[in-house]
Amino acid sequence: EAPGPFPGPLICEDVYWGADPGPLCTPRPWGKCCDKAFCNKMNPPTCRCMDEVNKCAAACKDCQRVESSEPPRYVCKDRFTGQPGPMCKPRAQN
């Protein structure tokens, strides 16, 4: 059910105006956070997360091993339409 002045079923492709974009309908393919996000300038943006991780998130469809990594590290190469989410580490640690 959609919150606010337009009650009814919530549709994932709805456009939200204002500071609150509403709930996410699909999980970000890289998980809840990303330190190395690359997004285009579209509205909404299309983003990729280039974080090297021990294991890709379950939602990732294109998980690739980083060739030069030992022990093995992985990067999710999926693209996501929407904000990349919060950073995993505080900015001073990156």
N, CA, C and O atoms as a printed pandas DataFrame, in Angstrom:
     atom_number atom_name residue_name chain_id  residue_number  x_coord  y_coord  z_coord
0              1         N          GLU        A               1    0.847   -1.184    0.000
1              2        CA          GLU        A               1    0.000    0.000    0.000
2              3         C          GLU        A               1    0.888    1.241    0.000
3              4         O          GLU        A               1    1.803    1.350    0.816
4              5         N          ALA        A               2    0.627    2.155   -0.892
5              6        CA          ALA        A               2    1.433    3.372   -1.005
6              7         C          ALA        A               2    1.118    4.343    0.121
7              8         O          ALA        A               2   -0.050    4.571    0.435
8              9         N          PRO        A               3    2.166    4.925    0.742
9             10        CA          PRO        A               3    1.937    5.914    1.791
10            11         C          PRO        A               3    1.631    7.275    1.187
11            12         O          PRO        A               3    1.827    7.487   -0.009
12            13         N          GLY        A               4    1.153    8.189    2.007
13            14        CA          GLY        A               4    0.993    9.577    1.565
14            15         C          GLY        A               4   -0.346    9.868    0.929
15            16         O          GLY        A               4   -1.319    9.147    1.153
16            17         N          PRO        A               5   -0.401   10.947    0.118
17            18        CA          PRO        A               5   -1.672   11.434   -0.406
18            19         C          PRO        A               5   -2.244   10.602   -1.556
19            20         O          PRO        A               5   -3.371   10.856   -1.984
20            21         N          PHE        A               6   -1.494    9.609   -2.073
21            22        CA          PHE        A               6   -1.977    8.796   -3.191
22            23         C          PHE        A               6   -2.054    7.338   -2.769
23            24         O          PHE        A               6   -1.233    6.530   -3.202
24            25         N          PRO        A               7   -3.030    6.983   -1.929
25            26        CA          PRO        A               7   -3.110    5.598   -1.459
26            27         C          PRO        A               7   -3.429    4.645   -2.602
27            28         O          PRO        A               7   -3.995    5.032   -3.624
28            29         N          GLY        A               8   -3.061    3.425   -2.404
29            30        CA          GLY        A               8   -3.294    2.391   -3.403
30            31         C          GLY        A               8   -2.082    1.482   -3.472
31            32         O          GLY        A               8   -1.130    1.657   -2.711
32            33         N          PRO        A               9   -2.107    0.514   -4.374
33            34        CA          PRO        A               9   -0.982   -0.413   -4.469
34            35         C          PRO        A               9    0.299    0.330   -4.849
35            36         O          PRO        A               9    0.279    1.257   -5.658
36            37         N          LEU        A              10    1.399   -0.091   -4.255
37            38        CA          LEU        A              10    2.694    0.500   -4.558
38            39         C          LEU        A              10    3.291   -0.204   -5.771
39            40         O          LEU        A              10    3.368   -1.432   -5.801
40            41         N          ILE        A              11    3.710    0.561   -6.764
41            42        CA          ILE        A              11    4.290    0.017   -7.990
42            43         C          ILE        A              11    5.764    0.398   -8.020
43            44         O          ILE        A              11    6.106    1.553   -7.768
44            45         N          CYS        A              12    6.634   -0.549   -8.323
45            46        CA          CYS        A              12    8.077   -0.308   -8.258
46            47         C          CYS        A              12    8.549    0.803   -9.180
47            48         O          CYS        A              12    9.525    1.477   -8.850
48            49         N          GLU        A              13    7.925    1.022  -10.284
49            50        CA          GLU        A              13    8.374    2.037  -11.229
50            51         C          GLU        A              13    7.768    3.410  -10.957
51            52         O          GLU        A              13    7.941    4.322  -11.765
52            53         N          ASP        A              14    7.059    3.580   -9.836
53            54        CA          ASP        A              14    6.502    4.889   -9.496
54            55         C          ASP        A              14    7.611    5.922   -9.381
55            56         O          ASP        A              14    8.721    5.597   -8.959
56            57         N          VAL        A              15    7.324    7.151   -9.748
57            58        CA          VAL        A              15    8.264    8.256   -9.582
58            59         C          VAL        A              15    7.903    8.978   -8.296
59            60         O          VAL        A              15    6.742    9.326   -8.083
60            61         N          TYR        A              16    8.882    9.204   -7.442
61            62        CA          TYR        A              16    8.663    9.875   -6.170
62            63         C          TYR        A              16    9.250   11.269   -6.245
63            64         O          TYR        A              16   10.377   11.445   -6.706
64            65         N          TRP        A              17    8.506   12.249   -5.801
65            66        CA          TRP        A              17    8.984   13.627   -5.769
66            67         C          TRP        A              17    9.221   14.006   -4.328
67            68         O          TRP        A              17    8.414   13.670   -3.462
68            69         N          GLY        A              18   10.305   14.694   -4.051
69            70        CA          GLY        A              18   10.609   15.121   -2.692
70            71         C          GLY        A              18   11.815   14.401   -2.134
71            72         O          GLY        A              18   12.521   13.694   -2.854
72            73         N          ALA        A              19   12.048   14.583   -0.846
73            74        CA          ALA        A              19   13.249   14.048   -0.212
74            75         C          ALA        A              19   13.177   12.543    0.022
75            76         O          ALA        A              19   14.215   11.882    0.027
76            77         N          ASP        A              20   11.998   11.987    0.215
77            78        CA          ASP        A              20   11.863   10.563    0.511
78            79         C          ASP        A              20   11.482    9.812   -0.755
79            80         O          ASP        A              20   10.365    9.975   -1.245
80            81         N          PRO        A              21   12.391    8.980   -1.306
81            82        CA          PRO        A              21   12.067    8.261   -2.536
82            83         C          PRO        A              21   11.122    7.097   -2.326
83            84         O          PRO        A              21   10.712    6.459   -3.296
84            85         N          GLY        A              22   10.767    6.803   -1.091
85            86        CA          GLY        A              22    9.892    5.673   -0.827
86            87         C          GLY        A              22   10.696    4.397   -0.679
87            88         O          GLY        A              22   11.926    4.441   -0.680
88            89         N          PRO        A              23   10.033    3.271   -0.554
89            90        CA          PRO        A              23   10.733    2.006   -0.336
90            91         C          PRO        A              23   11.403    1.510   -1.610
91            92         O          PRO        A              23   10.963    1.821   -2.717
92            93         N          LEU        A              24   12.471    0.736   -1.443
93            94        CA          LEU        A              24   13.111    0.086   -2.585
94            95         C          LEU        A              24   12.295   -1.144   -2.950
95            96         O          LEU        A              24   11.839   -1.875   -2.071
96            97         N          CYS        A              25   12.113   -1.371   -4.226
97            98        CA          CYS        A              25   11.371   -2.554   -4.660
98            99         C          CYS        A              25   12.304   -3.719   -4.965
99           100         O          CYS        A              25   11.910   -4.878   -4.843
100          101         N          THR        A              26   13.526   -3.421   -5.358
101          102        CA          THR        A              26   14.501   -4.471   -5.613
102          103         C          THR        A              26   15.752   -4.165   -4.796
103          104         O          THR        A              26   16.119   -3.001   -4.639
104          105         N          PRO        A              27   16.402   -5.188   -4.281
105          106        CA          PRO        A              27   17.613   -4.936   -3.503
106          107         C          PRO        A              27   18.761   -4.483   -4.403
107          108         O          PRO        A              27   18.837   -4.876   -5.567
108          109         N          ARG        A              28   19.639   -3.668   -3.868
109          110        CA          ARG        A              28   20.842   -3.299   -4.615
110          111         C          ARG        A              28   21.659   -4.570   -4.801
111          112         O          ARG        A              28   21.800   -5.344   -3.854
112          113         N          PRO        A              29   22.200   -4.810   -5.992
113          114        CA          PRO        A              29   22.900   -6.078   -6.234
114          115         C          PRO        A              29   24.164   -6.252   -5.406
115          116         O          PRO        A              29   24.639   -7.376   -5.247
116          117         N          TRP        A              30   24.720   -5.167   -4.874
117          118        CA          TRP        A              30   25.952   -5.274   -4.079
118          119         C          TRP        A              30   25.688   -5.300   -2.588
119          120         O          TRP        A              30   26.636   -5.391   -1.809
120          121         N          GLY        A              31   24.453   -5.226   -2.165
121          122        CA          GLY        A              31   24.141   -5.280   -0.741
122          123         C          GLY        A              31   23.711   -3.931   -0.191
123          124         O          GLY        A              31   23.277   -3.058   -0.943
124          125         N          LYS        A              32   23.829   -3.760    1.114
125          126        CA          LYS        A              32   23.284   -2.583    1.796
126          127         C          LYS        A              32   24.153   -1.340    1.684
127          128         O          LYS        A              32   23.653   -0.236    1.898
128          129         N          CYS        A              33   25.451   -1.477    1.352
129          130        CA          CYS        A              33   26.331   -0.307    1.322
130          131         C          CYS        A              33   27.364   -0.432    0.208
131          132         O          CYS        A              33   27.580   -1.513   -0.340
132          133         N          CYS        A              34   28.004    0.703   -0.120
133          134        CA          CYS        A              34   29.013    0.730   -1.183
134          135         C          CYS        A              34   29.958    1.903   -0.943
135          136         O          CYS        A              34   29.513    3.036   -0.758
136          137         N          ASP        A              35   31.263    1.630   -0.946
137          138        CA          ASP        A              35   32.260    2.691   -0.769
138          139         C          ASP        A              35   32.725    3.285   -2.098
139          140         O          ASP        A              35   33.075    4.464   -2.157
140          141         N          LYS        A              36   32.735    2.487   -3.159
141          142        CA          LYS        A              36   33.238    2.953   -4.461
142          143         C          LYS        A              36   32.110    2.918   -5.490
143          144         O          LYS        A              36   32.120    2.098   -6.408
144          145         N          ALA        A              37   31.147    3.810   -5.330
145          146        CA          ALA        A              37   29.996    3.874   -6.242
146          147         C          ALA        A              37   30.310    4.788   -7.421
147          148         O          ALA        A              37   30.903    5.854   -7.251
148          149         N          PHE        A              38   29.910    4.365   -8.609
149          150        CA          PHE        A              38   30.028    5.166   -9.819
150          151         C          PHE        A              38   28.638    5.273  -10.426
151          152         O          PHE        A              38   28.045    4.266  -10.812
152          153         N          CYS        A              39   28.116    6.501  -10.511
153          154        CA          CYS        A              39   26.755    6.735  -10.996
154          155         C          CYS        A              39   26.772    7.758  -12.124
155          156         O          CYS        A              39   27.612    8.658  -12.145
156          157         N          ASN        A              40   25.825    7.612  -13.075
157          158        CA          ASN        A              40   25.689    8.634  -14.107
158          159         C          ASN        A              40   24.848    9.785  -13.560
159          160         O          ASN        A              40   24.398    9.737  -12.415
160          161         N          LYS        A              41   24.639   10.803  -14.363
161          162        CA          LYS        A              41   23.945   12.023  -13.913
162          163         C          LYS        A              41   22.443   11.995  -14.208
163          164         O          LYS        A              41   21.768   13.015  -14.069
164          165         N          MET        A              42   21.919   10.847  -14.608
165          166        CA          MET        A              42   20.494   10.745  -14.909
166          167         C          MET        A              42   19.682   10.847  -13.616
167          168         O          MET        A              42   20.233   10.771  -12.517
168          169         N          ASN        A              43   18.372   11.021  -13.762
169          170        CA          ASN        A              43   17.482   11.064  -12.613
170          171         C          ASN        A              43   16.337   10.087  -12.850
171          172         O          ASN        A              43   15.446   10.399  -13.640
172          173         N          PRO        A              44   16.314    8.940  -12.218
173          174        CA          PRO        A              44   17.245    8.458  -11.207
174          175         C          PRO        A              44   18.554    7.983  -11.842
175          176         O          PRO        A              44   18.577    7.641  -13.025
176          177         N          PRO        A              45   19.645    7.960  -11.068
177          178        CA          PRO        A              45   20.932    7.545  -11.620
178          179         C          PRO        A              45   21.006    6.037  -11.828
179          180         O          PRO        A              45   20.272    5.272  -11.201
180          181         N          THR        A              46   21.905    5.624  -12.719
181          182        CA          THR        A              46   22.265    4.221  -12.870
182          183         C          THR        A              46   23.647    4.082  -12.250
183          184         O          THR        A              46   24.571    4.806  -12.620
184          185         N          CYS        A              47   23.790    3.158  -11.311
185          186        CA          CYS        A              47   25.027    3.059  -10.532
186          187         C          CYS        A              47   25.647    1.670  -10.622
187          188         O          CYS        A              47   24.978    0.675  -10.900
188          189         N          ARG        A              48   26.956    1.646  -10.375
189          190        CA          ARG        A              48   27.714    0.412  -10.183
190          191         C          ARG        A              48   28.532    0.582   -8.914
191          192         O          ARG        A              48   28.904    1.698   -8.552
192          193         N          CYS        A              49   28.805   -0.512   -8.250
193          194        CA          CYS        A              49   29.640   -0.489   -7.051
194          195         C          CYS        A              49   30.898   -1.300   -7.343
195          196         O          CYS        A              49   30.816   -2.477   -7.694
196          197         N          MET        A              50   32.056   -0.673   -7.197
197          198        CA          MET        A              50   33.319   -1.330   -7.510
198          199         C          MET        A              50   34.064   -1.809   -6.257
199          200         O          MET        A              50   35.271   -2.045   -6.305
200          201         N          ASP        A              51   33.347   -1.953   -5.144
201          202        CA          ASP        A              51   33.970   -2.491   -3.930
202          203         C          ASP        A              51   34.452   -3.917   -4.186
203          204         O          ASP        A              51   33.757   -4.709   -4.822
204          205         N          GLU        A              52   35.646   -4.238   -3.687
205          206        CA          GLU        A              52   36.162   -5.601   -3.748
206          207         C          GLU        A              52   35.790   -6.289   -2.435
207          208         O          GLU        A              52   36.154   -5.826   -1.354
208          209         N          VAL        A              53   35.063   -7.396   -2.546
209          210        CA          VAL        A              53   34.516   -8.066   -1.361
210          211         C          VAL        A              53   34.907   -9.542   -1.328
211          212         O          VAL        A              53   35.336  -10.102   -2.336
212          213         N          ASN        A              54   34.755  -10.165   -0.158
213          214        CA          ASN        A              54   35.060  -11.595   -0.010
214          215         C          ASN        A              54   34.077  -12.466   -0.774
215          216         O          ASN        A              54   34.433  -13.532   -1.274
216          217         N          LYS        A              55   32.824  -11.997   -0.861
217          218        CA          LYS        A              55   31.746  -12.769   -1.491
218          219         C          LYS        A              55   30.693  -11.785   -1.975
219          220         O          LYS        A              55   30.331  -10.860   -1.247
220          221         N          CYS        A              56   30.198  -11.970   -3.192
221          222        CA          CYS        A              56   29.152  -11.083   -3.715
222          223         C          CYS        A              56   27.833  -11.325   -2.980
223          224         O          CYS        A              56   27.577  -12.420   -2.481
224          225         N          ALA        A              57   27.016  -10.295   -2.926
225          226        CA          ALA        A              57   25.688  -10.403   -2.315
226          227         C          ALA        A              57   24.821  -11.368   -3.124
227          228         O          ALA        A              57   25.064  -11.580   -4.312
228          229         N          ALA        A              58   23.830  -11.938   -2.490
229          230        CA          ALA        A              58   22.949  -12.912   -3.145
230          231         C          ALA        A              58   22.219  -12.313   -4.345
231          232         O          ALA        A              58   21.912  -13.036   -5.292
232          233         N          ALA        A              59   21.934  -11.009   -4.328
233          234        CA          ALA        A              59   21.202  -10.370   -5.425
234          235         C          ALA        A              59   22.070  -10.111   -6.655
235          236         O          ALA        A              59   21.538   -9.765   -7.710
236          237         N          CYS        A              60   23.387  -10.269   -6.548
237          238        CA          CYS        A              60   24.297   -9.992   -7.669
238          239         C          CYS        A              60   24.217  -11.099   -8.716
239          240         O          CYS        A              60   24.335  -12.282   -8.397
240          241         N          LYS        A              61   24.012  -10.695   -9.977
241          242        CA          LYS        A              61   23.927  -11.664  -11.073
242          243         C          LYS        A              61   25.247  -11.817  -11.817
243          244         O          LYS        A              61   25.500  -12.868  -12.406
244          245         N          ASP        A              62   26.106  -10.778  -11.802
245          246        CA          ASP        A              62   27.380  -10.805  -12.529
246          247         C          ASP        A              62   28.526  -10.554  -11.547
247          248         O          ASP        A              62   29.054   -9.446  -11.462
248          249         N          CYS        A              63   28.897  -11.595  -10.814
249          250        CA          CYS        A              63   29.962  -11.515   -9.814
250          251         C          CYS        A              63   31.264  -11.973  -10.468
251          252         O          CYS        A              63   31.356  -13.102  -10.950
252          253         N          GLN        A              64   32.278  -11.089  -10.485
253          254        CA          GLN        A              64   33.536  -11.425  -11.148
254          255         C          GLN        A              64   34.696  -11.342  -10.171
255          256         O          GLN        A              64   34.766  -10.445   -9.331
256          257         N          ARG        A              65   35.605  -12.302  -10.305
257          258        CA          ARG        A              65   36.798  -12.312   -9.452
258          259         C          ARG        A              65   37.763  -11.222   -9.914
259          260         O          ARG        A              65   37.938  -11.002  -11.113
260          261         N          VAL        A              66   38.383  -10.546   -8.954
261          262        CA          VAL        A              66   39.427   -9.566   -9.249
262          263         C          VAL        A              66   40.695  -10.370   -9.525
263          264         O          VAL        A              66   41.175  -11.091   -8.651
264          265         N          GLU        A              67   41.240  -10.249  -10.739
265          266        CA          GLU        A              67   42.352  -11.105  -11.167
266          267         C          GLU        A              67   43.570  -11.032  -10.260
267          268         O          GLU        A              67   44.174  -12.063   -9.966
268          269         N          SER        A              68   43.940   -9.855   -9.817
269          270        CA          SER        A              68   45.181   -9.686   -9.058
270          271         C          SER        A              68   45.017   -9.911   -7.555
271          272         O          SER        A              68   45.935   -9.615   -6.790
272          273         N          SER        A              69   43.884  -10.420   -7.123
273          274        CA          SER        A              69   43.637  -10.523   -5.681
274          275         C          SER        A              69   44.030  -11.886   -5.123
275          276         O          SER        A              69   43.726  -12.924   -5.712
276          277         N          GLU        A              70   44.702  -11.868   -3.997
277          278        CA          GLU        A              70   45.036  -13.077   -3.267
278          279         C          GLU        A              70   45.023  -12.726   -1.790
279          280         O          GLU        A              70   45.874  -11.935   -1.384
280          281         N          PRO        A              71   44.148  -13.235   -0.961
281          282        CA          PRO        A              71   43.101  -14.205   -1.284
282          283         C          PRO        A              71   42.079  -13.633   -2.263
283          284         O          PRO        A              71   42.034  -12.422   -2.481
284          285         N          PRO        A              72   41.260  -14.504   -2.852
285          286        CA          PRO        A              72   40.310  -14.047   -3.878
286          287         C          PRO        A              72   39.359  -12.964   -3.374
287          288         O          PRO        A              72   38.814  -13.065   -2.275
288          289         N          ARG        A              73   39.169  -11.934   -4.185
289          290        CA          ARG        A              73   38.206  -10.856   -3.932
290          291         C          ARG        A              73   37.304  -10.783   -5.162
291          292         O          ARG        A              73   37.689  -11.204   -6.252
292          293         N          TYR        A              74   36.102  -10.244   -4.973
293          294        CA          TYR        A              74   35.107  -10.208   -6.042
294          295         C          TYR        A              74   34.482   -8.827   -6.160
295          296         O          TYR        A              74   34.448   -8.060   -5.198
296          297         N          VAL        A              75   33.984   -8.519   -7.368
297          298        CA          VAL        A              75   33.274   -7.270   -7.638
298          299         C          VAL        A              75   31.969   -7.625   -8.335
299          300         O          VAL        A              75   31.960   -8.425   -9.270
300          301         N          CYS        A              76   30.867   -7.036   -7.884
301          302        CA          CYS        A              76   29.576   -7.211   -8.551
302          303         C          CYS        A              76   29.509   -6.215   -9.703
303          304         O          CYS        A              76   29.577   -5.008   -9.471
304          305         N          LYS        A              77   29.378   -6.691  -10.930
305          306        CA          LYS        A              77   29.375   -5.830  -12.115
306          307         C          LYS        A              77   27.963   -5.407  -12.531
307          308         O          LYS        A              77   27.794   -4.767  -13.569
308          309         N          ASP        A              78   26.954   -5.755  -11.736
309          310        CA          ASP        A              78   25.575   -5.368  -12.056
310          311         C          ASP        A              78   25.408   -3.856  -12.002
311          312         O          ASP        A              78   26.144   -3.166  -11.296
312          313         N          ARG        A              79   24.442   -3.350  -12.748
313          314        CA          ARG        A              79   24.053   -1.943  -12.690
314          315         C          ARG        A              79   22.722   -1.860  -11.955
315          316         O          ARG        A              79   21.900   -2.773  -12.032
316          317         N          PHE        A              80   22.521   -0.758  -11.242
317          318        CA          PHE        A              80   21.309   -0.567  -10.454
318          319         C          PHE        A              80   20.758    0.816  -10.731
319          320         O          PHE        A              80   21.501    1.797  -10.702
320          321         N          THR        A              81   19.466    0.908  -10.998
321          322        CA          THR        A              81   18.822    2.206  -11.200
322          323         C          THR        A              81   18.321    2.704   -9.860
323          324         O          THR        A              81   17.405    2.126   -9.274
324          325         N          GLY        A              82   18.921    3.771   -9.383
325          326        CA          GLY        A              82   18.593    4.338   -8.079
326          327         C          GLY        A              82   19.860    4.719   -7.343
327          328         O          GLY        A              82   20.963    4.540   -7.860
328          329         N          GLN        A              83   19.708    5.238   -6.150
329          330        CA          GLN        A              83   20.854    5.665   -5.350
330          331         C          GLN        A              83   21.679    4.450   -4.913
331          332         O          GLN        A              83   21.119    3.379   -4.677
332          333         N          PRO        A              84   23.009    4.605   -4.801
333          334        CA          PRO        A              84   23.858    3.457   -4.470
334          335         C          PRO        A              84   23.779    2.997   -3.026
335          336         O          PRO        A              84   24.272    1.918   -2.696
336          337         N          GLY        A              85   23.170    3.794   -2.159
337          338        CA          GLY        A              85   23.079    3.424   -0.754
338          339         C          GLY        A              85   24.186    4.070    0.055
339          340         O          GLY        A              85   25.029    4.776   -0.497
340          341         N          PRO        A              86   24.193    3.834    1.361
341          342        CA          PRO        A              86   25.193    4.461    2.227
342          343         C          PRO        A              86   26.578    3.858    2.020
343          344         O          PRO        A              86   26.721    2.770    1.463
344          345         N          MET        A              87   27.591    4.583    2.476
345          346        CA          MET        A              87   28.952    4.054    2.447
346          347         C          MET        A              87   29.111    3.023    3.562
347          348         O          MET        A              87   28.472    3.127    4.609
348          349         N          CYS        A              88   29.968    2.028    3.328
349          350        CA          CYS        A              88   30.207    0.984    4.330
350          351         C          CYS        A              88   31.112    1.479    5.450
351          352         O          CYS        A              88   30.901    1.149    6.617
352          353         N          LYS        A              89   32.130    2.279    5.090
353          354        CA          LYS        A              89   33.097    2.801    6.057
354          355         C          LYS        A              89   32.974    4.316    6.100
355          356         O          LYS        A              89   32.604    4.935    5.102
356          357         N          PRO        A              90   33.278    4.915    7.236
357          358        CA          PRO        A              90   33.330    6.381    7.264
358          359         C          PRO        A              90   34.346    6.889    6.247
359          360         O          PRO        A              90   35.345    6.220    5.986
360          361         N          ARG        A              91   34.103    8.057    5.675
361          362        CA          ARG        A              91   34.924    8.603    4.596
362          363         C          ARG        A              91   36.419    8.653    4.936
363          364         O          ARG        A              91   37.240    8.464    4.039
364          365         N          ALA        A              92   36.800    8.897    6.179
365          366        CA          ALA        A              92   38.208    9.008    6.566
366          367         C          ALA        A              92   38.960    7.683    6.430
367          368         O          ALA        A              92   40.187    7.685    6.325
368          369         N          GLN        A              93   38.248    6.550    6.431
369          370        CA          GLN        A              93   38.896    5.240    6.349
370          371         C          GLN        A              93   39.087    4.758    4.925
371          372         O          GLN        A              93   39.798    3.775    4.719
372          373         N          ASN        A              94   38.493    5.397    3.935
373          374        CA          ASN        A              94   38.585    4.931    2.542
374          375         C          ASN        A              94   39.903    5.282    1.917
375          376         O          ASN        A              94   40.139    4.961    0.752
